Amino acid sequence: MNAKTMRKTSAALVIALAVTSSAFAQNEGRSVRLGLSIAPNLGWITPSGKKVDSDGSKLGFRFGLMTDFIIGANANYAFATGLYLNNIGAKYKRTYTALTDSLVSSQTAALRVQYVELPISIKLKTNEIGYMTYFGQIGFDTGFRVGAKGDYETVRNGQTVSLKDEDASDDVSEFRVALVVGAGFEYNFSGNTSALVGLKYSNGFNNVFDNDDLGQAKLHYAELTLGMLF
């Protein structure tokens, strides 16, 4: 990870920690809701250089613990966070010249990156309408890479070589920071127990690659969130 990316990532993490600390301070003694969620997602990259091109999207999934800290006297505002394991996929392709023999080669790759995520967001909720409560939210995803795998297909001198489940950790940045926007609804079954359905978009800020040969690209995903709050 280059110095510029490190500065941007560090600044975002400092902001995240500041908001988190403020929210915990304000919500001491307030209501807390816990829940579990699983969320299929669709990931892709947007390159900002000429070294790689996007080659489509790839399915992934996220699961983990949801936590809502109620802000204020009513339940219309909440600080939302949690602890998640997020598996995000993306596809890219590149064309390059091998230094040893000057042959032009092409490569397509399907990347799978696993992050431990600590998201922070503000959730704005309506009053309960019948059994339904609607919400919108905005905040940040902060993810720490715990694994990366890639499937590669390289065409060189007319021959194709395929590699599966190769370790790609050296090619992927250790951190991911993103802006998050989402919306959805909760359906109340009884008391504090509600089913949650939502849509979320996570727009990556920093370079997903940590390899100069791959250049600059940002990793994004959209997900369908399914969960239960208690």
JOPEQUI-V169984 format. One line per field, one symbol per residue. phi: phi as a letter, one per 30 degrees, with the letter a starting at -180 (. if undefined). psi: psi as a letter, one per 20 degrees, with the letter a starting at -180 (. if undefined). burial: b if it has 9 or more other C-alpha atoms within 8 Angstrom, else e. Layout:
BEGIN
phi->???
psi->???
burial->???
END
This chain:
BEGIN
phi->.dddddddddddddddddddddddddcdiddbccabbbbdbbcacbdcbcdbbdbjcbdbabblccbccdcidccdbbccblbbcccccabbbabbcdddbiddbbbcbccbccbccbdbacccbdddciccbcbbbblbcbbcdcaabbcbbccbhiccbcbchddcedccddbbbbdcbaalbccddahccbcbbacbbccdccddcbbddcicaccbabbccbabcb
psi->prhggggggggghggghgggggghghjpirqppqrqqpoqroqrqoqjajhqqqkarqqaqqqbpqppoppahakipqopaaoqopopqqqrqqprpphhjjppqqpqqopoppqpqnqprpppqrrpocjqpqqqqqbqpoqopiqpqqpqopopkiqppppqlqpjhiipqhqppqppqrqaqpopgpcjpqqpprpqpooqgrphqlohhibpqqprqqqopprpq.
burial->eeeebbebbeebbeebeebbeebbeebeeeeebbbbbbbbbbbbbbbeeebbbbbebbbbbbbbbbbbbbbeeebbbbbbbbbbbbbbbbbbbbbeebeeeebbbbbbbbbbbbbbbbbbbbbbbeeeeeebbbbbbbbbbbbbbbebbbbbbbbbeeeeeeeeebebbeebbebbbbbbbbbbbbbbbeeebbbbbbbbbbbbbbbbbbbeeebbbbbbbbbbbbbbbe
END
